[in-house]
Amino acid sequence: MTKNKVWQGRFTGKSAQEVDVFNSSISFDYVLFEEDIAGSIAHAKMLAKQAIISEEDAASIVDGLQGILMDLKNGTLAFDPDAEDIHMFVESVLTERIGEPAKRLHTGRSRNDQVALDLRLYVKKQLTEISQQLLDFEEVLISQAEQHLETIMPGYTHLQIAQPVTFAHHVMAYAQMIKRDIKRIEEVMEHTDSMPLGNGALAGTTYPLDRQFVAEELGFGSVTENSLDGVSDRDFVIDAAYALSMIMMHLSRLSEEVILWCSQAFQFVELDDAFATGSSIMPQKKNPDVAELVRGKTGRAYGNLQTLLTMMKGTPLAYNKDMQEDKEALFDSLSTVKLALSAMIPMVDTMTANKERMREAASKGFINATDCADYLTKKGVPFREAYGVIGQLVQTCISKDLTLEEVSIEMYQSLHDLFDEDIYEAIKLENCVTKRSIQGGPAPEAVQEQIVNLKNQLGLS
């Protein structure tokens, strides 16, 4: 394979080997080979349609590219580590195989619009796969929720026991986060769905290209409208990195809860053995390593987003070599999210909730104190006054080591004469939950409504 560079004609001397290594991107952009070949096939067909090259040359190019694609997929053709990038690698192989017609393929395009095209195609494909993973995750979260509509657990603020909820309600909070992630992915896909080929290096071309034809061939909804922006726009890459960072943030939050829930202090859930590891020295340990790794890998996604923002902040129009740094950051975030979801989905699916332990934890910490105050408020006592009464009651309970359920009716009535025997029904945990049937609340019927709505919104069965 020839190692001459396509831009060599301008130079009388050779570039330093160190520069060749530094400049090369084949070590990571090889993953774009399917997109690069698909774009070149569509471009060749368009060139023939517009009579820019002959039908015979186009047919030879298309056949040659399809052969390269097949050989790369089945492993009979290896990527050349000395190639400058995936675009030049494919073109060089094509030239070796079909000769003269291959030299006409690059008519009317630049590597600037070529790489922009490949990247958009790749982002669309990868985000489609991640979107399906997110839908699969939603089904797992919904399944857990449907099994635990009446499983009472403590809800927290500041990691302090606050008010009673259900495990279903807690899980569905994450389902709402994932729903927003799916929406963000859809928005990124929309931003990405413009075809840049035809923008050339920066100023388009004098050839009568049919850009709409290429867009339709490749499944784009539109073409980019400004050639300068078309080759230098990486907003869609940054948008993708942001959406991926948000996914990892949500997975990390859930991972942190799973880590806490698995601990001896909580014992709210048990992970399947397939998704935990042991200790090399402590035989009793069962570590939630999957959740911990997801939590740790989130920093990579954040770092990649910062890399991309920094890369673009000072680049003048149009293309600059800085933009080659978009790929490693983007590829890493994409693979990190896909890997994290592939582990998280079955981990959550096989996770077992300890109903008794959750109910026991919910019975502590005066979790029904707000309901006790609401009891007085519903009898006409201003909330702030009721709040003060229950605050005094909690202080007394702490000093006497009592729960609100264990307080005598005489003690209740010594603090306010509107207390009656029905206070015990009002502060019963099951009632504290079921009475919160307001839309979006933790009552089983309200959570069931959340589930039905989410299924309808996402088209899940």
Order of alpha helices (4+ residues) and beta strands (2+ residues): alpha-alpha-alpha-alpha-alpha-alpha-beta-beta-alpha-beta-alpha-beta-alpha-alpha-beta-alpha-alpha-beta-alpha-alpha-alpha-alpha-alpha-alpha-alpha
